[in-house]
Amino acid sequence: MSEKIYIGVDLGGTSVKVGICNEEGKLLHTFEGPTGAEEGAQAVLDRIAQYVKQIVSDSSYSWEQVAGVGAGIAGFIDLAQGIVIESVNLKWHNVEITKELNARLNLPVKVNNDANVAALGEAWSGAGKGVQHLICFTLGTGVGGGIIINGKIIEGFRGMAAELGHMKVVPDLEAIQCGCGQMGCVETVSSATGIIRMAKDAVGRGEPTTLSELESISAKDVFDAAKDGDEVAIRIVKRAAYYLAKAMAAVAVVLNPQRFIVGGGVSRAGDILFDEIRKVYKQYVPAVFVDGVDIVPAQLGNDAGIVGAAGLNLN
């Protein structure tokens, strides 16, 4: 019997990444093309189908070996119906993506939130390989999340489980408003956006920091300054790590994961971030939630979404 292959689609506002994975979650081939979101949903769906057909045609595999296509999208999704209720990046509203792609490809199609599929990718063949219970935090412009329990994505009542970036962990007197409209979300302090905001605020207050010498500040600049001993940068990194660890602790006592995986651009900060997260996490949970539990960086990088999307058709 021919080996099955699984196709994953990471659908972003500017580009579509497509990949072929084997049954072990190894990424075999990738392709990237423009989204063309400004042309409307139907044109984007046509383009996705074209990219899927093209990547299979360019590979050594046959169309008959494709077990299914999965897609990860940033936005609110009705998972049961396969409908993108709203995606800000794509400017989509109530798009029946599963039905539309199935009609174009005549293959099983599954769709899920981009953070969920990134977690699934790490669980399948990344930092969570072999682990049945894990939580994934993705630290980028915002803070995304994915929960895998018994090897399955936890989706929730309306498919919106694991919006971990919107856990309210910052005390009211320190809280600022999040993009979701609520106050004090972990996203406001532990995302790249939050870290940059805290750095700019410190510079604006005239605090002594090397960051004031920069024309523009990135999260990487803050971490680099912290590694060089800049006290203001160190304080910002510790604050970002502190509230992320508090969010992890709150999740831990509910779901008891074996592993926390931290991905996204911010996770590349290394030990200066992870050592602090681990230290604070231990302070906020009973010992039974520390023993055997680890907090590690993601391994798949920008490929996590493709791999995880491909894995949606595993079961």
PAZAPA-4460 file (N, C-alpha, C; in steps of 0.05 Angstrom, whole numbers, plus 32768, in hexadecimal, padded with zeros to 4 digits):
% residues 315
    n_x    n_y    n_z   ca_x   ca_y   ca_z    c_x    c_y    c_z   seq   type   mol
   8011   7FE8   8000   8000   8000   8000   8012   8019   8000     1      M     A
   800B   802D   7FF0   801B   8045   7FEE   801A   8055   8008     2      S     A
   8030   8062   800D   8032   8073   8025   801E   808A   8022     3      E     A
   8010   8090   8038   7FFE   80A7   8039   800E   80C1   803E     4      K     A
   8004   80D6   8032   8010   80F0   8038   7FFA   8103   8040     5      I     A
   8001   8117   8050   7FEE   812A   805B   7FF7   8146   8053     6      Y     A
   7FE4   8156   804A   7FEB   8171   8041   7FE1   8186   8055     7      I     A
   7FF3   8198   805D   7FEC   81AD   806F   7FED   81C8   8062     8      G     A
   7FDA   81D9   8069   7FD9   81F4   805E   7FD9   8208   8075     9      V     A
   7FED   821A   8075   7FEE   822F   8088   7FE6   8249   807A    10      D     A
   7FCD   8251   807F   7FC1   8267   8070   7FC4   8281   807F    11      L     A
   7FD5   8292   8075   7FDA   82AC   8081   7FCF   82C3   8070    12      G     A
   7FD1   82DB   807B   7FC6   82F2   806D   7FD5   82FA   8054    13      G     A
   7FEF   82F4   8053   7FFF   82FB   803C   8009   82E3   802C    14      T     A
   800D   82CC   803A   8017   82B5   802C   8009   829B   8034    15      S     A
   800A   8288   8022   7FFF   826D   8028   8017   825A   8027    16      V     A
   801B   824B   803D   8030   8237   803D   8023   821C   803C    17      K     A
   802D   820B   802B   8022   81F0   8027   8038   81DC   802B    18      V     A
   8032   81C6   8038   8047   81B2   803C   803C   8195   803A    19      G     A
   804D   8183   8033   8046   8166   8033   8055   8159   804A    20      I     A
   8046   814A   805A   8052   813B   8070   804C   811D   806C    21      C     A
   805F   810D   8076   805A   80F0   8076   804B   80E8   808F    22      N     A
   8047   80CF   8093   8037   80C5   80AA   8045   80C9   80C5    23      E     A
   805E   80D0   80C5   806D   80D5   80DE   806F   80F3   80E4    24      E     A
   8063   8103   80D3   8063   8120   80D7   807C   812E   80CD    25      G     A
   808C   8120   80BC   80A3   812C   80B0   809B   813D   8099    26      K     A
   80A4   8156   8098   809D   8168   8083   80AF   8162   806B    27      L     A
   80A3   815A   8055   80B2   8150   803D   80B5   8165   8028    28      L     A
   80A1   8175   8023   80A2   8189   800E   8092   81A2   8018    29      H     A
   809B   81B9   8010   808D   81D2   8016   808A   81E3   7FFE    30      T     A
   8075   81F4   7FFE   8070   8207   7FE9   8064   8220   7FF6    31      F     A
   806B   8237   7FEC   8060   8250   7FF7   8058   8262   7FE0    32      E     A
   8040   826D   7FE1   8037   8280   7FCD   8026   8296   7FDA    33      G     A
   8020   82AB   7FCB   8011   82C1   7FD6   7FF4   82B9   7FDB    34      P     A
   7FE8   82C6   7FF0   7FCC   82C1   7FF7   7FB9   82CF   7FE3    35      T     A
   7FBF   82E8   7FDE   7FAD   82F8   7FCD   7F93   82FD   7FDA    36      G     A
   7F93   8303   7FF4   7F7A   8306   8004   7F69   831C   7FF9    37      A     A
   7F75   8330   7FED   7F66   8347   7FE3   7F53   833F   7FCC    38      E     A
   7F58   8328   7FC0   7F47   831E   7FA9   7F2E   8310   7FB3    39      E     A
   7F2B   830C   7FCD   7F13   82FF   7FD7   7F17   82E2   7FDD    40      G     A
   7F05   82D7   7FED   7F07   82BC   7FF7   7F08   82A7   7FE1    41      A     A
   7EF7   82A9   7FCD   7EF6   8295   7FB8   7F11   8293   7FA9    42      Q     A
   7F1D   82AA   7FA4   7F37   82AA   7F96   7F4D   829D   7FA7    43      A     A
   7F4C   82A2   7FC1   7F5F   8296   7FD4   7F5C   8278   7FD5    44      V     A
   7F43   826F   7FD6   7F3E   8252   7FD6   7F47   8245   7FBC    45      L     A
   7F43   8252   7FA6   7F4D   8248   7F8C   7F6B   8245   7F8D    46      D     A
   7F78   825A   7F99   7F95   825A   7F9A   7F9F   8243   7FAC    47      R     A
   7F92   823F   7FC3   7F9A   8229   7FD5   7F99   820E   7FC6    48      I     A
   7F83   820A   7FB8   7F7F   81F1   7FAA   7F95   81EE   7F94    49      A     A
   7F9C   8204   7F87   7FB1   8203   7F73   7FCC   81FC   7F80    50      Q     A
   7FD2   8208   7F97   7FEB   8202   7FA5   7FED   81E5   7FAE    51      Y     A
   7FD6   81DA   7FB8   7FD6   81BF   7FC1   7FDB   81AC   7FAA    52      V     A
   7FCE   81B1   7F94   7FD2   81A0   7F7C   7FEF   81A2   7F72    53      K     A
   7FF9   81BA   7F73   8014   81BF   7F69   8029   81B1   7F79    54      Q     A
   8026   81B2   7F94   803B   81A6   7FA5   803B   8187   7FA2    55      I     A
   8024   817B   7F9E   8023   815E   7F9A   802F   8158   7F7E    56      V     A
   8028   8168   7F6A   8032   8163   7F4F   8051   8165   7F4E    57      S     A
   805C   8178   7F5F   8079   817C   7F5F   8088   8168   7F6F    58      D     A
   8079   8158   7F7F   8086   8144   7F90   8087   8129   7F82    59      S     A
   8092   8115   7F90   8093   80FA   7F85   807A   80EA   7F8D    60      S     A
   8067   80F7   7F9A   804F   80E9   7FA3   8038   80EC   7F8F    61      Y     A
   8025   80DA   7F91   800D   80DC   7F7F   7FF6   80E8   7F8E    62      S     A
   7FE2   80F1   7F7F   7FCA   80FD   7F8B   7FBB   80E8   7F9C    63      W     A
   7FBD   80CF   7F94   7FAE   80B9   7FA2   7FBA   80B4   7FBE    64      E     A
   7FD2   80BD   7FC2   7FDF   80B9   7FDD   7FD7   80CE   7FF1    65      Q     A
   7FCA   80E4   7FE8   7FC2   80F9   7FFA   7FAB   80F1   800C    66      V     A
   7FAF   80EF   8026   7F9B   80E6   8039   7F88   80FD   8041    67      A     A
   7F91   8116   803D   7F80   812C   8044   7F8F   8146   8045    68      G     A
   7F80   815C   8046   7F8C   8177   8047   7F82   8185   8061    69      V     A
   7F94   8191   806F   7F8C   81A0   8087   7F95   81BD   8084    70      G     A
   7F86   81CF   8090   7F8D   81EC   808E   7F8C   81F9   80AA    71      A     A
   7FA0   8209   80AF   7FA1   8219   80C8   7F9D   8236   80C1    72      G     A
   7F8B   8244   80CF   7F84   825F   80C9   7F81   826F   80E3    73      I     A
   7F8B   8288   80E3   7F87   8299   80FA   7F6B   82A5   80F9    74      A     A
   7F5B   82A0   810D   7F40   82AA   810D   7F2D   8299   811D    75      G     A
   7F14   82A0   811D   7F00   8291   812B   7EF3   827E   8117    76      F     A
   7EF3   8264   811F   7EEA   824F   810C   7ED5   823D   8119    77      I     A
   7EC0   8238   810A   7EAC   8224   8112   7EB8   8209   8108    78      D     A
   7EC5   81FA   811A   7ED3   81E2   8112   7EC0   81CC   8108    79      L     A
   7EA9   81CA   8115   7E96   81B5   810D   7E8D   81B8   80F0    80      A     A
   7E89   81D1   80E8   7E7E   81D7   80CE   7E94   81DE   80B9    81      Q     A
   7EAD   81E2   80C4   7EC3   81E9   80B2   7EBF   8205   80A6    82      G     A
   7EB5   8218   80B6   7EB0   8233   80AC   7EC2   8247   80BB    83      I     A
   7ECF   8258   80AC   7EDE   826E   80B8   7ECA   8284   80BE    84      V     A
   7EC3   8287   80D7   7EB0   829B   80DF   7EBB   82B7   80DA    85      I     A
   7ED5   82BB   80E3   7EE2   82D4   80DE   7F00   82D1   80DF    86      E     A
   7F0D   82DB   80CB   7F2B   82DD   80CB   7F32   82F9   80C3    87      S     A
   7F3D   8308   80D6   7F44   8324   80D2   7F5A   8326   80BC    88      V     A
   7F6E   8315   80BD   7F84   8316   80AA   7F7A   8312   808D    89      N     A
   7F67   8301   808A   7F5D   82FA   806F   7F45   830B   8067    90      L     A
   7F39   8318   807B   7F20   8327   8077   7F0A   8314   806E    91      K     A
   7F09   82FD   807A   7EF5   82E8   8074   7EDF   82E9   808A    92      W     A
   7EC6   82E4   8080   7EAF   82E1   8092   7E9E   82CA   8088    93      H     A
   7E9A   82B6   8099   7E89   82A0   8093   7E90   8292   8078    94      N     A
   7EA9   828B   8076   7EB3   827D   805E   7EB3   825F   8063    95      V     A
   7EA6   8250   8052   7EA4   8233   8055   7EBC   8225   804A    96      E     A
   7ED2   8228   8057   7EEC   821F   804C   7EED   8201   8048    97      I     A
   7EE3   81F1   805A   7EE4   81D4   8057   7ED4   81CB   803F    98      T     A
   7EBC   81D5   803C   7EAB   81CE   8025   7EB7   81D7   800B    99      K     A
   7EC2   81F0   800B   7ECD   81FB   7FF2   7EE6   81EC   7FE9   100      E     A
   7EF8   81E6   7FFC   7F11   81D8   7FF4   7F0B   81BB   7FED   101      L     A
   7EF8   81AF   7FFB   7EF1   8193   7FF4   7EE6   8192   7FD7   102      N     A
   7ED7   81A6   7FCF   7ECC   81A6   7FB4   7EE2   81AA   7F9F   103      A     A
   7EF6   81B9   7FA6   7F0C   81BE   7F94   7F20   81A7   7F92   104      R     A
   7F23   8199   7FA8   7F38   8184   7FA9   7F2E   8168   7FAA   105      L     A
   7F14   8165   7FB2   7F09   814A   7FB5   7F19   8139   7FC8   106      N     A
   7F21   8146   7FDF   7F30   8138   7FF4   7F25   8140   800F   107      L     A
   7F29   812F   8023   7F21   8137   803E   7F2F   8151   8046   108      P     A
   7F21   8164   8051   7F2C   817D   8059   7F24   8183   8076   109      V     A
   7F38   818B   8087   7F32   8194   80A2   7F3F   81AF   80A7   110      K     A
   7F33   81BF   80B8   7F3E   81DA   80BD   7F3E   81DE   80DB   111      V     A
   7F51   81EF   80E4   7F53   81F5   8101   7F61   8210   8104   112      N     A
   7F60   821A   811C   7F6E   8233   8123   7F8C   822F   8120   113      N     A
   7F9A   8244   8118   7FB7   8242   8112   7FC7   823A   812B   114      D     A
   7FBF   8244   8143   7FCE   823D   815B   7FCA   8220   8162   115      A     A
   7FB2   8216   815E   7FAC   81FA   8163   7FBD   81E7   8151   116      N     A
   7FBF   81EF   8138   7FCE   81DD   8126   7FEC   81DF   812B   117      V     A
   7FF5   81F6   8134   8011   81F8   813C   8017   81E5   8153   118      A     A
   8005   81E4   8167   8008   81D2   817D   8008   81B5   8174   119      A     A
   7FF6   81AF   8162   7FF4   8194   8157   800D   818C   8148   120      L     A
   8019   819F   813A   8032   819A   812C   8048   8193   813F   121      G     A
   804B   81A3   8154   805F   819D   8168   805A   8183   8176   122      E     A
   8041   817C   817A   803B   8162   8187   8041   814B   8175   123      A     A
   803D   814E   815B   8041   8139   8148   805E   8133   8143   124      W     A
   806E   8147   813D   8089   8142   8136   809D   8157   813F   125      S     A
   8095   8167   8153   80A6   817C   815D   80AE   8178   817A   126      G     A
   80AD   818E   818A   80B6   818D   81A6   80A3   817C   81B7   127      A     A
   808C   8175   81AD   8079   8165   81BD   8076   8149   81B3   128      G     A
   8088   8140   81A1   8085   8125   8196   8086   8110   81AD   129      K     A
   8072   80FF   81AC   8070   80EA   81C1   8063   80F2   81DA   130      G     A
   805B   810C   81DC   804D   8116   81F4   802F   8118   81EF   131      V     A
   801F   810D   8200   8002   810C   81FB   7FF4   8124   8207   132      Q     A
   8000   8132   821A   7FF3   8148   8228   8006   8160   8227   133      H     A
   7FFF   8174   8217   8011   818B   8215   8001   81A5   820F   134      L     A
   800D   81BB   8217   8002   81D6   8212   8016   81E5   8202   135      I     A
   800D   81F3   81ED   801F   8203   81DD   8017   8220   81DE   136      C     A
   802B   8231   81E5   8027   824E   81E4   8038   8259   81CD   137      F     A
   802B   8268   81BB   8039   8274   81A5   803C   8292   81A9   138      T     A
   8054   829B   81AD   8059   82B8   81B3   8063   82C6   819A   139      L     A
   8051   82D6   818F   8058   82E6   8178   804C   8302   817B   140      G     A
   803F   830B   8166   8031   8325   8168   801D   8324   817F   141      T     A
   8010   830D   8182   7FFF   8308   8199   8008   82EF   81A7   142      G     A
   7FF7   82E3   81B7   7FFD   82CA   81C4   7FE7   82B6   81BD   143      V     A
   7FEF   82A1   81AE   7FDC   828D   81A7   7FE0   8274   81B8   144      G     A
   7FCE   8261   81B6   7FD0   8249   81C7   7FC4   8231   81BA   145      G     A
   7FCD   821A   81C2   7FC2   8201   81B9   7FC4   81ED   81CF   146      G     A
   7FB0   81DC   81D3   7FAF   81C8   81E8   7FAB   81AD   81DB   147      I     A
   7FBD   819B   81E2   7FBC   817F   81D9   7FB9   816D   81F2   148      I     A
   7FA3   815F   81F4   7F9F   814D   820A   7F98   8131   81FE   149      I     A
   7FA5   811D   8208   7FA2   8102   81FD   7FA7   8102   81DF   150      N     A
   7FBA   8113   81D6   7FC2   8114   81BA   7FAE   8122   81A8   151      G     A
   7F99   812E   81B4   7F84   813B   81A4   7F83   8159   81AA   152      K     A
   7F7D   8169   8196   7F79   8186   819A   7F5F   818A   81AA   153      I     A
   7F61   819A   81BF   7F49   81A3   81CE   7F3E   81BB   81C0   154      I     A
   7F25   81B8   81B6   7F19   81CE   81A6   7F05   81DE   81B4   155      E     A
   7EF6   81D2   81C7   7EE3   81E1   81D6   7EC8   81E3   81C8   156      G     A
   7EB5   81F0   81D6   7E99   81F2   81CD   7E96   81FE   81B1   157      F     A
   7EA4   8214   81AC   7EA2   8221   8192   7EBC   8221   8183   158      R     A
   7ECE   820E   818B   7EE7   820D   817D   7EFB   8222   8185   159      G     A
   7EF6   822F   819B   7F07   8246   81A3   7F16   8241   81BD   160      M     A
   7F19   8227   81C4   7F2A   8221   81DB   7F46   8229   81D6   161      A     A
   7F55   822C   81EC   7F72   8232   81EB   7F79   824E   81E1   162      A     A
   7F66   8261   81E6   7F6E   827D   81E1   7F7E   8287   81F9   163      E     A
   7F95   827B   81FC   7FA5   827E   8214   7FB0   829B   8217   164      L     A
   7FB3   82A8   8201   7FBD   82C4   8202   7FAA   82D7   8210   165      G     A
   7F91   82CE   8213   7F7D   82DF   821F   7F75   82D7   823B   166      H     A
   7F87   82C9   8248   7F85   82C4   8265   7F8C   82DE   8273   167      M     A
   7F7B   82E6   8285   7F80   8300   8293   7F91   82FB   82AC   168      K     A
   7FAB   8301   82A9   7FBE   82FB   82BE   7FCB   8314   82CA   169      V     A
   7FC9   832B   82BD   7FD5   8343   82C7   7FC2   8352   82DA   170      V     A
   7FCB   8359   82F2   7FB9   8367   8305   7FAD   8381   82F9   171      P     A
   7F96   8388   8303   7F87   839F   82F8   7F98   83B8   82F7   172      D     A
   7FA7   83BD   830D   7FB6   83D6   830E   7FCD   83D8   82FA   173      L     A
   7FD5   83C1   82F0   7FEB   83C0   82DC   7FE0   83BA   82C0   174      E     A
   7FC7   83B3   82BE   7FBC   83A9   82A4   7FB8   83BF   8290   175      A     A
   7FBC   83B7   8276   7FB4   83C8   8260   7FA0   83B8   824F   176      I     A
   7F92   83C6   823E   7F7E   83B9   822D   7F8B   83A8   8217   177      Q     A
   7F81   8390   8214   7F8A   837E   81FF   7F7A   8383   81E5   178      C     A
   7F83   8379   81CF   7F75   837C   81B6   7F5A   836F   81B7   179      G     A
   7F56   835C   81C9   7F3C   834E   81CB   7F27   835F   81DA   180      C     A
   7F31   8375   81E5   7F1E   8387   81F4   7F20   8384   8212   181      G     A
   7F2B   836E   821C   7F2E   8369   8238   7F47   8376   8243   182      Q     A
   7F49   8377   825D   7F61   8383   826A   7F72   836D   8276   183      M     A
   7F8C   8370   8274   7F9F   835F   8283   7FA5   8344   8277   184      G     A
   7FA0   8340   825D   7FA5   8326   8251   7FC4   8321   8250   185      C     A
   7FCB   8308   8251   7FE7   8301   824F   7FF4   830B   8235   186      V     A
   7FE4   830D   8220   7FED   8317   8207   7FF8   8333   8208   187      E     A
   7FEE   8343   821B   7FF7   835F   821D   8013   8361   8228   188      T     A
   801E   834C   8234   8039   834E   8240   804D   8339   8235   189      V     A
   8043   8322   822C   8055   830C   8225   8058   8309   8207   190      S     A
   804A   8318   81F7   804D   8317   81DA   8064   8329   81D1   191      S     A
   806D   8326   81B9   8081   8339   81AE   8076   8355   81B0   192      A     A
   805D   8359   81A9   8051   8374   81AA   8051   837F   81C6   193      T     A
   804B   836E   81DA   804C   8377   81F6   8068   837E   81FF   194      G     A
   807B   836E   81F8   8097   8373   8200   80A1   838D   81F4   195      I     A
   809A   8392   81DA   80A2   83AB   81CD   8095   83C3   81DA   196      I     A
   807B   83C0   81E1   806C   83D6   81EE   8079   83DD   8209   197      R     A
   8080   83C8   8219   808D   83CE   8233   80A8   83DC   8230   198      M     A
   80B7   83D4   821B   80D1   83E0   8216   80CD   83FE   820E   199      A     A
   80BA   8403   81FC   80B5   841F   81F4   80AC   8430   820B   200      K     A
   809B   8424   821C   8092   8433   8234   80A9   843B   8246   201      D     A
   80BC   8428   8249   80D3   842D   825A   80E5   8443   824E   202      A     A
   80E9   8442   8234   80F9   8456   8227   80EA   8471   8229   203      V     A
   80D0   8471   8225   80C0   848A   8227   80C1   8496   8242   204      G     A
   80C5   8486   8257   80C7   8490   8272   80E3   849A   8279   205      R     A
   80F5   8496   8266   8111   849F   826A   8121   848C   827B   206      G     A
   8119   8473   827D   8129   8460   828D   8143   845B   8280   207      E     A
   8159   8457   8290   8173   8452   8284   8175   8436   8277   208      P     A
   8176   8435   825D   8177   841C   824F   8183   8420   8233   209      T     A
   8192   840C   822A   819E   840E   8210   8189   840D   81FA   210      T     A
   8171   8405   8201   815B   8404   81ED   8154   8420   81E3   211      L     A
   815A   8434   81F3   8154   8450   81EB   8166   8459   81D3   212      S     A
   817B   844A   81CE   818D   8451   81B8   8183   8447   819D   213      E     A
   816E   8436   819D   8164   842A   8185   814D   843B   8178   214      L     A
   814E   843C   815D   8139   844B   814F   811E   843C   8151   215      E     A
   811F   8422   814F   8107   8411   8153   810F   83F9   8164   216      S     A
   80FC   83F0   8173   8102   83DA   8186   80F3   83C1   817F   217      I     A
   8100   83AA   817E   80F4   8390   8179   80F6   8380   8193   218      S     A
   80E6   836B   8194   80E8   8359   81AC   8104   834D   81AE   219      A     A
   8110   8347   8197   812B   833C   8198   813F   8350   81A4   220      K     A
   813B   836A   819E   814C   837F   81A9   814A   837E   81C8   221      D     A
   8132   837B   81D2   812E   837A   81EF   813D   8362   81FB   222      V     A
   813A   834B   81EF   8148   8333   81F9   8166   8336   81F7   223      F     A
   8170   8341   81E1   818D   8345   81DE   8197   8358   81F3   224      D     A
   8189   836D   81F8   8191   8380   820D   8191   8373   8229   225      A     A
   817D   8362   822E   817C   8354   8247   8194   8342   824B   226      A     A
   819B   8334   8235   81B3   8322   8236   81CC   8331   823B   227      K     A
   81CD   834B   8233   81E4   835C   8237   81E4   836A   8252   228      D     A
   81CF   8364   8263   81CE   836F   827E   81BE   8388   8281   229      G     A
   81B0   8391   826D   819F   83A9   826F   8189   83A4   8284   230      D     A
   8189   83B3   8299   8176   83AE   82AF   8159   83B2   82A7   231      E     A
   8154   83C6   8297   8138   83CB   828E   812F   83B4   827D   232      V     A
   813F   83AB   826A   8138   8395   8259   8134   837B   8269   233      A     A
   8145   8377   827D   8142   835F   828E   8127   8360   829C   234      I     A
   8120   8377   82A6   8106   837A   82B4   80EE   8374   82A1   235      R     A
   80F0   837D   8288   80DB   8378   8275   80D9   835A   826E   236      I     A
   80F0   834D   826A   80F0   8330   8264   80E4   8321   827C   237      V     A
   80EC   8328   8294   80E1   831A   82AC   80C3   831E   82AE   238      K     A
   80B9   8336   82A7   809C   833A   82A9   808D   832A   8295   239      R     A
   8098   8329   827C   808B   8318   8267   808B   82FB   8270   240      A     A
   80A1   82F1   827A   80A4   82D5   8283   8091   82D0   829B   241      A     A
   8090   82E3   82AD   8080   82DF   82C5   8062   82DA   82BF   242      Y     A
   8057   82EB   82AE   803A   82E8   82A8   8035   82D0   8296   243      Y     A
   8048   82C9   8285   8044   82B1   8275   8045   8299   8287   244      L     A
   8057   8298   829A   8059   8282   82AD   8040   8280   82BE   245      A     A
   8035   8297   82C7   801C   8297   82D6   8005   828A   82C6   246      K     A
   8004   8291   82AC   7FEF   8285   829B   7FF4   8267   8299   247      A     A
   800C   825F   8296   8012   8242   8295   800A   8234   82AE   248      M     A
   800F   8240   82C5   8008   8234   82DE   7FEA   8231   82E1   249      A     A
   7FDB   8245   82D8   7FBD   8243   82D9   7FB3   822C   82C7   250      A     A
   7FBF   8229   82B0   7FB7   8213   829E   7FBF   81F8   82A9   251      V     A
   7FD6   81F7   82B6   7FE1   81DE   82C0   7FCF   81D0   82D4   252      A     A
   7FC4   81E0   82E7   7FB4   81D4   82FC   7F99   81CB   82F2   253      V     A
   7F91   81D3   82D9   7F78   81CA   82CD   7F7D   81B2   82BB   254      V     A
   7F92   81B2   82AB   7F96   819E   8296   7FAD   818B   829B   255      L     A
   7FBF   8192   82AE   7FD6   8181   82B5   7FE5   8177   829D   256      N     A
   7FF0   8189   828C   8000   8180   8275   801B   8176   827E   257      P     A
   8027   8166   826D   8043   815C   8272   8057   8170   8267   258      Q     A
   804F   8180   8253   8063   8192   8247   8055   81AC   823E   259      R     A
   8063   81C2   8242   805C   81DB   8237   8070   81E1   8220   260      F     A
   8066   81E8   8209   8077   81EF   81F3   8073   820D   81EC   261      I     A
   8088   821B   81EA   8086   8238   81E4   8092   823D   81C8   262      V     A
   8082   8247   81B6   808A   824C   819B   8087   8269   8194   263      G     A
   808A   8270   817A   8088   828B   8171   80A3   8299   8173   264      G     A
   80A5   82B1   8167   80BE   82BF   8166   80CB   82C5   8181   265      G     A
   80BA   82CB   8195   80C5   82D2   81B0   80D3   82BA   81BC   266      V     A
   80CB   82A2   81B5   80D6   828A   81C2   80F4   8286   81BB   267      S     A
   80FD   8294   81A6   8119   8292   819F   812C   82A2   81B1   268      R     A
   8121   82AE   81C6   8131   82BD   81D9   8144   82AB   81E9   269      A     A
   813C   8292   81EC   814E   827F   81F9   814C   827E   8217   270      G     A
   8162   8277   8224   8162   8272   8241   8159   828A   8252   271      D     A
   815F   82A2   8249   8158   82BA   8259   813A   82BC   825D   272      I     A
   812B   82B1   824A   810D   82B0   824D   8105   8296   825A   273      L     A
   810F   8280   8251   8105   8266   825B   810C   8261   8278   274      F     A
   8124   8269   8280   812C   8265   829C   8119   8274   82AF   275      D     A
   8111   828C   82A7   80FF   829B   82B8   80E3   828F   82B8   276      E     A
   80DA   8286   82A1   80BF   8279   82A0   80BF   8261   82B2   277      I     A
   80D3   8250   82B1   80D4   8238   82C1   80D4   823E   82DF   278      R     A
   80E4   8253   82E6   80E6   825A   8302   80CB   8264   830D   279      K     A
   80BE   8275   82FE   80A4   8280   8308   808F   826B   8308   280      V     A
   808E   825A   82F3   807A   8244   82F2   807B   8233   830B   281      Y     A
   8093   822C   8314   8096   821B   832C   808B   8229   8345   282      K     A
   808B   8243   8345   8082   8252   835D   8063   8252   835F   283      Q     A
   8056   824D   8348   8039   8251   8347   8029   8237   8345   284      Y     A
   8036   8220   8346   8027   8207   8345   8031   81F4   835B   285      V     A
   801F   81E3   8366   8028   81CE   8378   803D   81BC   836B   286      P     A
   804E   81B0   837B   8064   81A0   8371   805C   818A   835D   287      A     A
   8043   817F   8361   803A   8169   8350   8036   8173   8333   288      V     A
   8034   818D   832F   8031   8198   8314   804C   81A1   8309   289      F     A
   8061   819C   8318   807C   81A3   830F   808B   8189   8307   290      V     A
   8088   8174   8318   8096   815B   8313   808F   814F   82F8   291      D     A
   80A3   814B   82E8   809F   813E   82CE   8094   8151   82B8   292      G     A
   8090   816A   82BF   8086   817E   82AC   809D   818F   82A2   293      V     A
   809F   8193   8288   80B4   81A5   827E   80A9   81BB   826C   294      D     A
   80B8   81D0   826A   80B1   81E8   825A   80C8   81EB   8246   295      I     A
   80C1   81E8   822C   80D6   81E6   8217   80CF   81F8   81FF   296      V     A
   80E3   8200   81F0   80DD   820F   81D8   80D3   81FD   81C2   297      P     A
   80C3   8208   81B0   80B9   81F9   8199   80D0   81F2   8186   298      A     A
   80CC   81DE   8176   80E2   81D4   8164   80DC   81D9   8146   299      Q     A
   80C3   81DB   813F   80BD   81DC   8122   80BD   81F8   8116   300      L     A
   80BF   820C   8127   80C0   8228   811C   80A8   822E   810B   301      G     A
   80AD   823B   80F4   8098   8243   80E2   808A   822C   80D4   302      N     A
   8095   8214   80D6   8089   81FC   80C9   8073   81EF   80DB   303      D     A
   8070   81F8   80F4   805D   81EB   8106   8041   81EB   80FB   304      A     A
   8039   8202   80F0   801E   8205   80E5   8018   81F2   80CE   305      G     A
   802C   81EF   80BC   8028   81DC   80A5   8026   81C0   80AF   306      I     A
   8039   81B8   80C0   8039   819C   80CA   801F   8196   80DA   307      V     A
   8018   81A8   80EB   7FFF   81A4   80FB   7FE6   81A2   80EA   308      G     A
   7FE5   81B4   80D6   7FCE   81B3   80C4   7FCC   8198   80B5   309      A     A
   7FE3   818F   80AC   7FE4   8174   809F   7FDA   815F   80B2   310      A     A
   7FE1   8161   80CC   7FD9   814D   80E0   7FBC   814D   80E7   311      G     A
   7FAD   8161   80DE   7F90   8161   80E5   7F82   8149   80D9   312      L     A
   7F8C   813D   80C4   7F7F   8126   80B7   7F89   810B   80C1   313      N     A
   7F99   810C   80D6   7FA3   80F2   80E1   7F8D   80E2   80EE   314      L     A
   7F79   80F0   80F9   7F63   80E2   8107   7F49   80F1   8104   315      N     A
***
